[in-house]
Amino acid sequence: MNGQLIVGALKRCGDRFDVLGCSANYADAVHNLESLNPQVAVISTELQDGPHSGFRVLHHLRATGSQTNVIMLMDGSDRELVIDSFRGGARGVFCRGESIKSLSKCISTVQNGQLWMNNQQMTYLLELVIRVKPLQISHIRDAKRLTKRESEVVRFVAEGMKNSEIGTALGVTEHTVRNYLYRIFEKLGLSSRVELVLHALTEEQNTPPAHGPPLQRSAQ
């Protein structure tokens, strides 16, 4: 499927989002993203500029502090591409072989501040964290316990909320949220927001169901 076919199919889905445009190369993509400022961008890993050129767009968005949430579109669940996508700040990964209906659901999920990945892709990320920080992850329960407020911050981060949104939910400033995150990283032996999300997912898998709302993922 090329970009125009995807655009046409998404418009026919009738979901609650507007398709603003389509770009085929890096320069056009950056121009349209800056001028249209969409909530969500679906970026193919390969543009007309060549293989993996879509990552240049992803990195540009992160470098410029863009608030656009990115979904990386790829031919399959290549391990390195999946990891590089989330490392680069993508909020979801989608494979071309899946249906347009699933892509529409993926867009809506990311638009609502949640992450999108299938079980295989999640496994890649968990394996990465375990390999990079095996001691911190394997002995995480021996770390100093989080306070109730810090646990709330972890839950909000795992749900995909930004610092400003967490601050609003908790009635504190964004600066205070950053301080909470710093203390959480120190206690858990983590170093990034992505690792914190993966830790939360790991804890969720190893903990019996509770009464709170579950972390939503794609059912694939």
Backbone bond lengths (Angstrom), bond angles and torsions (degrees), N, CA, C in turn:
res aa  C-N    CA-C-N  psi(-1)  N-CA   C-N-CA  omega(-1)  CA-C   N-CA-C  phi
1 M - - - 1.468 - - 1.515 108.60 -
2 N 1.316 117.24 131.82 1.462 118.79 173.28 1.522 109.52 -95.86
3 G 1.333 115.26 176.95 1.459 119.51 -173.79 1.511 114.41 -57.98
4 Q 1.314 116.98 -43.94 1.467 119.91 -177.24 1.520 111.64 -64.99
5 L 1.332 117.04 -38.24 1.463 119.90 178.11 1.527 110.54 -64.27
6 I 1.329 116.17 -41.25 1.460 119.99 179.02 1.527 110.27 -64.28
7 V 1.338 116.61 -43.30 1.464 120.69 178.99 1.523 110.58 -58.42
8 G 1.338 115.99 -47.86 1.466 119.89 -179.57 1.512 112.58 -62.01
9 A 1.337 116.04 -41.64 1.464 120.03 -179.66 1.526 111.39 -67.01
10 L 1.334 117.05 -40.05 1.463 120.11 179.78 1.520 111.54 -66.23
11 K 1.334 116.38 -38.46 1.463 119.39 178.61 1.523 111.48 -63.57
12 R 1.319 116.71 -31.12 1.470 120.14 179.99 1.519 112.23 -78.95
13 C 1.330 116.93 -13.88 1.472 120.33 -178.70 1.526 111.67 -67.47
14 G 1.333 116.10 -30.26 1.457 119.90 178.98 1.509 114.39 72.82
15 D 1.339 117.67 22.40 1.460 119.60 179.33 1.521 110.69 -78.72
16 R 1.328 114.84 173.55 1.462 119.85 -173.12 1.522 112.42 -86.43
17 F 1.301 116.74 54.32 1.458 121.38 170.67 1.521 108.61 -150.78
18 D 1.315 115.55 156.16 1.458 121.71 179.99 1.518 109.37 -103.52
19 V 1.336 116.14 137.21 1.456 121.80 174.73 1.527 107.14 -90.28
20 L 1.336 117.24 115.08 1.461 121.33 -171.25 1.516 114.01 -88.57
21 G 1.330 118.30 -28.24 1.451 118.87 -177.28 1.504 112.41 174.89
22 C 1.336 114.29 -176.96 1.459 121.54 -176.17 1.523 108.59 -146.85
23 S 1.315 116.91 139.25 1.465 122.46 179.05 1.514 109.46 -131.07
24 A 1.340 116.22 149.97 1.464 120.11 -176.55 1.518 113.37 -109.76
25 N 1.348 118.18 -17.24 1.461 119.74 -177.41 1.528 110.13 -136.96
26 Y 1.313 115.06 172.78 1.461 121.15 -175.19 1.518 112.41 -58.90
27 A 1.320 117.48 -50.48 1.465 121.50 -175.51 1.522 111.41 -60.82
28 D 1.332 116.99 -47.21 1.460 120.25 179.63 1.530 111.10 -65.03
29 A 1.325 116.16 -39.04 1.466 119.93 -179.31 1.525 110.63 -62.87
30 V 1.325 116.68 -46.35 1.461 120.40 179.92 1.526 110.31 -63.38
31 H 1.329 116.63 -42.97 1.474 120.20 179.77 1.523 110.89 -60.94
32 N 1.334 117.27 -47.61 1.456 120.62 -177.93 1.531 111.92 -67.46
33 L 1.314 116.67 -38.25 1.461 119.41 179.01 1.525 111.45 -64.86
34 E 1.332 116.45 -39.31 1.461 119.74 -179.82 1.522 111.97 -72.86
35 S 1.337 117.30 -34.76 1.467 119.98 -177.56 1.523 112.40 -83.71
36 L 1.331 117.63 -34.85 1.466 121.29 -176.84 1.534 112.41 -92.59
37 N 1.330 116.49 -26.78 1.470 122.34 178.77 1.533 111.84 47.91
38 P 1.329 118.24 59.97 1.471 120.48 -178.02 1.519 112.17 -72.64
39 Q 1.323 116.09 158.85 1.461 120.45 174.85 1.521 110.80 -71.06
40 V 1.331 116.14 -35.91 1.465 121.74 -177.62 1.522 109.30 -134.25
41 A 1.324 116.52 139.22 1.464 121.94 173.86 1.521 108.91 -125.40
42 V 1.333 116.92 129.13 1.461 122.14 174.43 1.531 106.36 -98.20
43 I 1.328 116.94 113.40 1.454 121.58 -173.20 1.522 109.83 -117.01
44 S 1.322 116.37 121.65 1.457 120.55 176.13 1.526 109.63 -70.97
45 T 1.325 116.61 141.81 1.471 119.23 177.78 1.522 111.13 -64.46
46 E 1.333 117.32 -23.93 1.468 121.12 -179.07 1.527 109.95 -122.18
47 L 1.329 116.74 116.93 1.456 122.93 176.07 1.527 108.82 -106.86
48 Q 1.319 116.93 -174.67 1.459 120.06 179.38 1.525 112.24 -63.31
49 D 1.333 116.84 -20.24 1.461 120.74 -179.44 1.522 112.42 -72.79
50 G 1.332 117.56 -15.04 1.452 120.13 178.75 1.511 112.97 132.55
51 P 1.345 116.58 176.36 1.466 121.47 179.69 1.523 111.77 -58.64
52 H 1.323 115.55 138.56 1.464 123.94 176.66 1.526 113.56 65.76
53 S 1.328 118.05 9.89 1.469 119.41 -179.62 1.524 111.73 -67.59
54 G 1.327 116.95 -20.91 1.465 119.37 177.06 1.519 112.08 -63.60
55 F 1.342 116.93 -26.70 1.462 119.75 178.13 1.526 111.14 -67.94
56 R 1.334 117.32 -27.05 1.467 119.66 175.79 1.523 110.18 -62.57
57 V 1.328 116.15 -38.87 1.462 120.30 178.01 1.523 109.89 -66.50
58 L 1.324 116.93 -44.53 1.462 121.59 178.81 1.526 110.53 -58.21
59 H 1.321 116.80 -47.01 1.460 120.71 -178.69 1.522 111.50 -66.80
60 H 1.340 116.98 -34.43 1.463 119.95 177.16 1.531 110.57 -63.00
61 L 1.318 116.69 -43.35 1.466 120.55 179.94 1.518 111.02 -61.61
62 R 1.321 116.38 -43.66 1.466 119.50 -179.32 1.532 110.87 -67.90
63 A 1.333 116.46 -39.34 1.466 120.29 -178.12 1.522 111.97 -66.76
64 T 1.328 116.85 -30.50 1.461 120.92 -178.08 1.521 112.59 -92.63
65 G 1.335 117.30 1.58 1.457 120.89 178.63 1.518 113.86 72.03
66 S 1.315 117.24 24.92 1.461 120.84 -179.37 1.527 111.32 -62.44
67 Q 1.330 115.98 144.01 1.460 121.96 177.64 1.528 112.45 -90.85
68 T 1.340 116.85 2.31 1.464 120.58 178.89 1.525 110.19 -69.08
69 N 1.318 117.10 129.17 1.457 122.32 176.45 1.526 109.35 -85.00
70 V 1.320 116.65 133.29 1.460 121.36 -172.24 1.522 111.77 -109.22
71 I 1.337 114.98 136.75 1.455 123.37 169.40 1.525 106.54 -114.57
72 M 1.323 117.05 124.04 1.459 120.34 178.59 1.521 109.63 -90.05
73 L 1.313 115.77 127.99 1.466 123.07 -178.52 1.520 108.05 -101.33
74 M 1.339 116.90 122.56 1.466 120.11 -177.50 1.517 110.98 -137.66
75 D 1.341 115.12 165.78 1.467 120.12 -176.23 1.528 112.46 -72.98
76 G 1.319 117.35 -28.77 1.459 121.25 -179.84 1.516 109.50 -160.76
77 S 1.320 116.61 178.54 1.469 120.54 -177.76 1.529 110.51 -86.64
78 D 1.340 115.42 60.50 1.456 119.41 175.55 1.527 109.34 -63.09
79 R 1.326 116.09 127.57 1.468 120.52 -172.66 1.520 112.76 -56.65
80 E 1.321 117.10 -49.92 1.459 120.09 -175.87 1.529 111.23 -67.01
81 L 1.334 117.38 -37.86 1.461 119.90 179.62 1.528 111.01 -67.36
82 V 1.322 116.05 -39.09 1.470 119.74 177.92 1.526 109.93 -62.02
83 I 1.332 116.42 -48.34 1.464 120.57 -179.07 1.526 110.70 -62.68
84 D 1.341 116.85 -44.64 1.467 120.01 -179.86 1.524 111.33 -63.75
85 S 1.324 116.70 -33.72 1.472 120.14 179.20 1.520 110.87 -62.42
86 F 1.329 116.91 -50.64 1.463 119.81 -178.22 1.523 111.41 -72.21
87 R 1.322 117.40 -33.38 1.462 119.79 174.97 1.530 110.57 -62.73
88 G 1.326 115.69 -35.16 1.462 120.25 -179.63 1.513 113.80 -77.87
89 G 1.344 117.68 -6.00 1.457 120.74 176.48 1.509 115.07 107.76
90 A 1.331 118.34 5.60 1.469 120.10 178.10 1.523 110.10 -63.89
91 R 1.323 115.47 148.44 1.468 121.13 179.02 1.520 112.16 -99.85
92 G 1.339 115.83 -6.27 1.452 119.63 179.29 1.509 111.06 -165.53
93 V 1.324 115.61 159.22 1.468 122.59 175.31 1.522 107.28 -129.79
94 F 1.340 115.81 133.62 1.468 119.93 -177.86 1.526 109.11 -131.97
95 C 1.330 116.13 136.75 1.468 121.78 -179.06 1.532 110.61 -97.69
96 R 1.331 116.15 139.14 1.465 121.59 -174.74 1.523 113.16 -61.26
97 G 1.309 118.41 -28.53 1.455 120.54 -176.41 1.521 114.03 -69.90
98 E 1.324 117.09 -10.96 1.462 120.33 -179.43 1.529 110.71 -84.90
99 S 1.324 116.19 166.69 1.459 121.51 -172.87 1.522 112.62 -75.89
100 I 1.344 114.92 158.66 1.461 120.76 175.04 1.524 110.31 -62.27
101 K 1.324 117.22 -34.11 1.459 120.38 178.14 1.523 110.13 -61.09
102 S 1.357 116.29 -41.19 1.459 119.92 177.99 1.519 110.87 -67.01
103 L 1.341 117.45 -37.65 1.463 120.46 177.38 1.520 110.41 -63.39
104 S 1.322 116.24 -40.52 1.458 120.35 178.00 1.527 110.59 -61.26
105 K 1.330 116.49 -42.43 1.462 120.85 178.30 1.519 110.52 -65.66
106 C 1.328 116.17 -38.74 1.462 121.47 177.81 1.524 110.62 -60.17
107 I 1.330 117.00 -46.50 1.465 121.64 179.92 1.522 110.44 -61.19
108 S 1.318 116.74 -46.59 1.465 120.55 -179.44 1.525 111.39 -62.56
109 T 1.343 116.36 -39.14 1.458 120.86 179.81 1.527 111.05 -63.39
110 V 1.328 116.65 -47.11 1.464 121.30 179.48 1.526 110.29 -67.91
111 Q 1.321 116.73 -37.55 1.463 121.16 178.01 1.531 110.66 -60.12
112 N 1.331 116.42 -32.17 1.462 121.43 -179.79 1.531 112.75 -86.27
113 G 1.334 116.76 9.73 1.452 120.68 173.77 1.515 115.89 88.72
114 Q 1.334 117.21 13.99 1.456 120.59 -179.23 1.522 110.57 -107.04
115 L 1.330 115.98 165.77 1.454 122.03 177.51 1.522 110.17 -91.19
116 W 1.342 115.97 152.43 1.466 120.86 177.04 1.525 109.06 -128.02
117 M 1.318 116.15 118.63 1.460 122.05 174.31 1.517 108.06 -160.00
118 N 1.331 116.46 152.88 1.450 118.42 175.79 1.533 109.45 -91.73
119 N 1.313 116.60 177.90 1.457 120.52 -173.89 1.524 112.39 -63.64
120 Q 1.325 116.54 -37.96 1.459 119.95 179.55 1.529 110.79 -64.21
121 Q 1.329 116.37 -44.18 1.459 120.76 -179.91 1.529 110.78 -65.22
122 M 1.326 117.17 -38.23 1.455 120.52 177.33 1.520 110.57 -63.74
123 T 1.332 116.74 -38.33 1.456 120.89 178.41 1.521 111.18 -60.94
124 Y 1.342 116.86 -41.08 1.463 120.43 178.03 1.530 110.72 -57.25
125 L 1.322 116.46 -44.68 1.459 120.44 -177.05 1.523 111.71 -69.90
126 L 1.321 116.60 -40.12 1.463 119.67 178.90 1.529 110.56 -65.25
127 E 1.329 116.73 -40.05 1.467 120.18 178.07 1.519 110.64 -62.71
128 L 1.335 116.34 -38.24 1.458 120.47 179.39 1.524 110.84 -62.76
129 V 1.325 116.39 -47.32 1.464 120.20 -178.88 1.526 110.38 -63.12
130 I 1.315 117.34 -43.50 1.464 120.76 -179.60 1.520 110.57 -63.09
131 R 1.336 116.80 -38.30 1.462 120.50 -179.22 1.524 111.49 -71.67
132 V 1.319 116.78 -41.06 1.461 120.60 -176.61 1.519 111.55 -74.87
133 K 1.337 118.32 -40.70 1.465 121.86 -177.19 1.528 110.06 -130.23
134 P 1.332 118.20 62.34 1.470 119.54 -175.78 1.517 113.83 -62.15
135 L 1.342 118.63 -39.56 1.457 120.37 -177.40 1.513 111.62 -67.40
136 Q 1.342 116.26 -45.15 1.453 119.51 -177.87 1.525 110.82 -63.68
137 I 1.333 117.17 -42.70 1.458 120.09 -176.84 1.533 110.81 -73.11
138 S 1.339 116.71 -44.30 1.464 119.14 -174.99 1.517 112.31 -69.56
139 H 1.355 117.43 -26.21 1.452 120.43 180.00 1.524 111.78 -110.54
140 I 1.310 115.69 27.44 1.456 119.28 -172.94 1.526 111.79 -62.62
141 R 1.333 117.12 -30.87 1.460 119.12 -177.71 1.530 112.06 -73.99
142 D 1.352 116.20 -12.28 1.457 119.21 176.94 1.519 111.74 -87.46
143 A 1.346 116.93 -7.26 1.459 119.82 -178.96 1.532 109.64 -70.65
144 K 1.330 114.89 160.48 1.459 120.11 176.99 1.520 109.73 -57.65
145 R 1.305 116.98 134.92 1.462 121.05 -174.96 1.521 111.45 -64.94
146 L 1.327 115.15 144.25 1.459 120.17 176.32 1.521 109.91 -77.43
147 T 1.318 116.28 150.06 1.455 120.11 173.62 1.527 108.90 -74.40
148 K 1.316 115.79 168.48 1.461 120.35 179.06 1.521 110.76 -59.59
149 R 1.333 117.93 -42.59 1.461 121.38 -179.70 1.526 111.00 -67.26
150 E 1.331 117.56 -39.74 1.465 120.56 177.83 1.527 110.83 -64.34
151 S 1.325 116.60 -38.06 1.468 120.27 177.48 1.526 110.48 -64.16
152 E 1.333 116.74 -36.96 1.465 120.47 176.64 1.525 110.59 -63.47
153 V 1.332 115.94 -41.45 1.463 119.94 179.10 1.533 110.00 -62.28
154 V 1.334 117.49 -43.33 1.466 121.21 178.10 1.525 110.28 -58.81
155 R 1.323 116.44 -43.88 1.469 119.90 -179.53 1.525 111.12 -63.00
156 F 1.323 116.78 -42.39 1.460 120.11 -179.98 1.533 111.03 -65.96
157 V 1.321 116.92 -40.19 1.466 120.38 177.81 1.526 110.03 -62.04
158 A 1.338 116.68 -43.40 1.462 121.48 179.96 1.522 111.71 -63.94
159 E 1.334 116.93 -26.39 1.463 121.05 177.80 1.521 111.78 -83.22
160 G 1.341 116.71 -0.85 1.455 120.71 175.37 1.510 115.19 91.01
161 M 1.320 118.45 12.22 1.461 120.67 -177.44 1.527 110.78 -78.37
162 K 1.333 115.71 143.72 1.460 121.77 176.00 1.525 109.65 -79.77
163 N 1.346 115.88 165.26 1.464 120.23 -178.29 1.524 112.07 -57.18
164 S 1.334 116.51 -40.82 1.462 119.96 -179.53 1.525 111.23 -64.31
165 E 1.340 116.21 -38.49 1.464 120.61 179.63 1.534 110.68 -69.90
166 I 1.334 116.19 -38.18 1.464 119.86 177.16 1.523 109.93 -63.79
167 G 1.351 115.76 -42.24 1.459 119.72 178.54 1.512 112.02 -59.20
168 T 1.332 116.47 -42.98 1.466 120.87 178.73 1.521 111.03 -62.89
169 A 1.337 116.15 -42.98 1.471 120.26 -178.51 1.523 111.58 -65.33
170 L 1.334 116.22 -34.61 1.467 120.18 -176.73 1.525 112.96 -94.85
171 G 1.329 116.97 -9.33 1.455 120.23 -178.81 1.519 113.11 73.70
172 V 1.347 116.71 32.88 1.462 121.41 179.04 1.522 108.70 -129.12
173 T 1.326 117.17 172.42 1.456 121.13 179.87 1.526 110.43 -80.16
174 E 1.343 114.99 162.59 1.458 120.05 177.30 1.530 110.48 -63.95
175 H 1.337 116.70 -34.23 1.460 120.93 177.28 1.533 111.06 -61.75
176 T 1.325 116.72 -39.94 1.464 120.74 177.99 1.523 110.70 -64.50
177 V 1.330 116.55 -39.01 1.469 120.06 178.04 1.521 110.32 -61.78
178 R 1.340 116.77 -42.36 1.464 120.06 178.36 1.533 110.94 -61.53
179 N 1.324 116.36 -37.90 1.464 119.78 176.83 1.525 111.61 -64.73
180 Y 1.336 116.49 -40.98 1.458 120.14 175.82 1.530 110.32 -58.28
181 L 1.336 115.66 -46.62 1.467 120.07 -177.99 1.522 110.68 -62.49
182 Y 1.323 116.88 -39.47 1.468 120.08 178.98 1.527 110.26 -60.02
183 R 1.329 116.83 -45.69 1.467 120.56 -179.86 1.531 111.36 -66.61
184 I 1.335 115.94 -37.13 1.477 120.26 178.85 1.527 109.77 -64.16
185 F 1.346 116.49 -46.17 1.464 119.83 178.29 1.529 110.75 -58.16
186 E 1.337 116.02 -42.33 1.460 120.61 -179.53 1.522 110.96 -62.71
187 K 1.322 117.49 -45.07 1.464 121.45 -177.02 1.530 112.13 -68.23
188 L 1.343 116.60 -38.77 1.458 120.44 -174.72 1.521 113.23 -92.60
189 G 1.335 117.27 -6.07 1.455 119.59 179.94 1.514 112.84 71.29
190 L 1.343 116.57 30.97 1.461 121.86 179.78 1.528 108.89 -107.10
191 S 1.336 115.54 168.42 1.459 118.14 -176.66 1.519 113.75 -133.14
192 S 1.322 118.51 -1.67 1.462 119.31 -178.08 1.521 110.62 -151.11
193 R 1.322 114.76 163.46 1.467 122.08 178.65 1.527 110.83 -64.68
194 V 1.339 116.55 -39.05 1.466 120.40 179.76 1.525 110.22 -61.80
195 E 1.347 116.90 -44.19 1.457 119.93 178.77 1.524 111.03 -62.42
196 L 1.330 116.57 -34.82 1.462 120.10 178.99 1.526 110.63 -65.70
197 V 1.336 116.69 -42.07 1.468 120.95 177.00 1.520 110.14 -61.80
198 L 1.327 116.13 -44.80 1.464 119.49 -179.38 1.529 111.07 -65.47
199 H 1.328 116.60 -37.34 1.466 119.67 175.42 1.527 110.59 -60.87
200 A 1.341 115.89 -43.44 1.464 119.93 179.99 1.523 110.60 -62.60
201 L 1.344 116.36 -40.12 1.464 120.18 178.35 1.523 110.38 -65.21
202 T 1.339 116.93 -40.52 1.464 120.85 178.96 1.519 110.58 -62.70
203 E 1.337 116.39 -44.77 1.464 120.68 179.38 1.518 110.56 -63.00
204 E 1.340 115.94 -37.93 1.467 119.81 -178.94 1.525 110.28 -64.67
205 Q 1.359 116.37 -40.29 1.456 119.43 -179.37 1.530 111.70 -67.64
206 N 1.341 117.08 -30.46 1.463 121.43 -175.24 1.523 114.14 -95.63
207 T 1.344 116.30 1.21 1.464 120.72 -176.14 1.527 109.60 -114.85
208 P 1.350 118.43 136.05 1.470 121.05 176.89 1.517 110.74 -57.90
209 P 1.348 118.38 151.09 1.455 121.62 -178.99 1.519 112.03 -53.78
210 A 1.330 116.67 137.52 1.462 122.55 177.50 1.516 109.07 -112.36
211 H 1.351 115.84 -177.27 1.450 119.81 -177.73 1.521 112.34 -81.95
212 G 1.332 117.82 -16.84 1.470 121.26 -177.03 1.511 111.38 -71.64
213 P 1.357 117.44 166.16 1.453 121.96 -179.67 1.515 111.16 -68.35
214 P 1.366 118.49 136.56 1.458 120.90 -178.43 1.516 111.36 -76.26
215 L 1.322 116.10 157.90 1.462 121.38 172.91 1.510 108.25 -73.15
216 Q 1.313 117.70 127.29 1.454 121.09 -174.33 1.516 110.79 -87.25
217 R 1.333 116.03 135.98 1.455 122.07 175.31 1.518 107.60 -137.75
218 S 1.305 116.21 168.74 1.464 119.89 179.07 1.524 109.84 -71.80
219 A 1.308 115.87 140.81 1.468 121.13 177.37 1.504 107.83 -95.91
220 Q 1.337 115.24 90.51 1.466 119.89 -176.32 1.508 109.39 -128.40
